[in-house]
Amino acid sequence: MGFKVGQKVVYPNHGIGTIEQIEQ
C-alpha cells in the first residue's frame, strides 16, 4: 500500500490517522 505524506487514512482498529512518514 502506498500513502502520501500528510495523507489522512482510516485505520480499522485505530480510527483516523495521519501519515507523517512513509516508511513508518
Backbone atoms as SQL, in Angstrom:
CREATE TABLE atoms (id INTEGER PRIMARY KEY, chain TEXT, resi INTEGER, resn TEXT, atom TEXT, x REAL, y REAL, z REAL);
INSERT INTO atoms VALUES
  (1, 'A', 1, 'MET', 'N', 0.849, -1.215, 0.000),
  (2, 'A', 1, 'MET', 'CA', 0.000, 0.000, 0.000),
  (3, 'A', 1, 'MET', 'C', 0.873, 1.248, 0.000),
  (4, 'A', 2, 'GLY', 'N', 0.519, 2.202, -0.821),
  (5, 'A', 2, 'GLY', 'CA', 1.299, 3.432, -0.874),
  (6, 'A', 2, 'GLY', 'C', 0.513, 4.608, -0.331),
  (7, 'A', 3, 'PHE', 'N', 1.177, 5.416, 0.493),
  (8, 'A', 3, 'PHE', 'CA', 0.491, 6.586, 1.060),
  (9, 'A', 3, 'PHE', 'C', 1.318, 7.840, 0.839),
  (10, 'A', 4, 'LYS', 'N', 0.656, 8.976, 0.745),
  (11, 'A', 4, 'LYS', 'CA', 1.363, 10.241, 0.594),
  (12, 'A', 4, 'LYS', 'C', 1.592, 10.876, 1.961),
  (13, 'A', 5, 'VAL', 'N', 2.640, 11.692, 2.081),
  (14, 'A', 5, 'VAL', 'CA', 2.949, 12.346, 3.347),
  (15, 'A', 5, 'VAL', 'C', 1.841, 13.324, 3.709),
  (16, 'A', 6, 'GLY', 'N', 1.270, 13.164, 4.899),
  (17, 'A', 6, 'GLY', 'CA', 0.199, 14.058, 5.329),
  (18, 'A', 6, 'GLY', 'C', -1.166, 13.577, 4.899),
  (19, 'A', 7, 'GLN', 'N', -1.198, 12.445, 4.186),
  (20, 'A', 7, 'GLN', 'CA', -2.480, 11.919, 3.734),
  (21, 'A', 7, 'GLN', 'C', -3.236, 11.285, 4.893),
  (22, 'A', 8, 'LYS', 'N', -4.534, 11.575, 4.972),
  (23, 'A', 8, 'LYS', 'CA', -5.349, 11.014, 6.043),
  (24, 'A', 8, 'LYS', 'C', -5.873, 9.644, 5.636),
  (25, 'A', 9, 'VAL', 'N', -5.604, 8.652, 6.467),
  (26, 'A', 9, 'VAL', 'CA', -6.069, 7.294, 6.170),
  (27, 'A', 9, 'VAL', 'C', -6.904, 6.774, 7.320),
  (28, 'A', 10, 'VAL', 'N', -7.837, 5.891, 7.010),
  (29, 'A', 10, 'VAL', 'CA', -8.706, 5.352, 8.051),
  (30, 'A', 10, 'VAL', 'C', -8.241, 3.958, 8.464),
  (31, 'A', 11, 'TYR', 'N', -7.846, 3.832, 9.711),
  (32, 'A', 11, 'TYR', 'CA', -7.416, 2.531, 10.225),
  (33, 'A', 11, 'TYR', 'C', -8.597, 1.803, 10.844),
  (34, 'A', 12, 'PRO', 'N', -8.786, 0.520, 10.502),
  (35, 'A', 12, 'PRO', 'CA', -9.900, -0.296, 11.004),
  (36, 'A', 12, 'PRO', 'C', -9.896, -0.375, 12.528),
  (37, 'A', 13, 'ASN', 'N', -8.716, -0.350, 13.132),
  (38, 'A', 13, 'ASN', 'CA', -8.619, -0.514, 14.580),
  (39, 'A', 13, 'ASN', 'C', -8.073, 0.727, 15.274),
  (40, 'A', 14, 'HIS', 'N', -7.686, 1.731, 14.501),
  (41, 'A', 14, 'HIS', 'CA', -7.083, 2.918, 15.085),
  (42, 'A', 14, 'HIS', 'C', -7.867, 4.184, 14.735),
  (43, 'A', 15, 'GLY', 'N', -8.955, 4.017, 14.007),
  (44, 'A', 15, 'GLY', 'CA', -9.732, 5.194, 13.622),
  (45, 'A', 15, 'GLY', 'C', -9.035, 5.959, 12.515),
  (46, 'A', 16, 'ILE', 'N', -9.046, 7.279, 12.602),
  (47, 'A', 16, 'ILE', 'CA', -8.429, 8.105, 11.561),
  (48, 'A', 16, 'ILE', 'C', -7.033, 8.549, 11.990),
  (49, 'A', 17, 'GLY', 'N', -6.050, 8.313, 11.128),
  (50, 'A', 17, 'GLY', 'CA', -4.682, 8.702, 11.451),
  (51, 'A', 17, 'GLY', 'C', -4.055, 9.446, 10.296),
  (52, 'A', 18, 'THR', 'N', -3.015, 10.211, 10.582),
  (53, 'A', 18, 'THR', 'CA', -2.331, 10.964, 9.538),
  (54, 'A', 18, 'THR', 'C', -0.932, 10.405, 9.311),
  (55, 'A', 19, 'ILE', 'N', -0.622, 10.116, 8.061),
  (56, 'A', 19, 'ILE', 'CA', 0.690, 9.565, 7.739),
  (57, 'A', 19, 'ILE', 'C', 1.752, 10.666, 7.798),
  (58, 'A', 20, 'GLU', 'N', 2.679, 10.548, 8.761),
  (59, 'A', 20, 'GLU', 'CA', 3.739, 11.549, 8.875),
  (60, 'A', 20, 'GLU', 'C', 4.993, 11.086, 8.152),
  (61, 'A', 21, 'GLN', 'N', 5.212, 9.765, 8.175),
  (62, 'A', 21, 'GLN', 'CA', 6.372, 9.204, 7.494),
  (63, 'A', 21, 'GLN', 'C', 5.942, 8.021, 6.651),
  (64, 'A', 22, 'ILE', 'N', 6.459, 7.946, 5.440),
  (65, 'A', 22, 'ILE', 'CA', 6.055, 6.886, 4.524),
  (66, 'A', 22, 'ILE', 'C', 6.555, 5.520, 4.999),
  (67, 'A', 23, 'GLU', 'N', 7.777, 5.486, 5.533),
  (68, 'A', 23, 'GLU', 'CA', 8.365, 4.212, 5.931),
  (69, 'A', 23, 'GLU', 'C', 7.804, 3.701, 7.237),
  (70, 'A', 24, 'GLN', 'N', 7.136, 4.562, 8.003),
  (71, 'A', 24, 'GLN', 'CA', 6.627, 4.147, 9.302),
  (72, 'A', 24, 'GLN', 'C', 5.169, 3.835, 9.302);
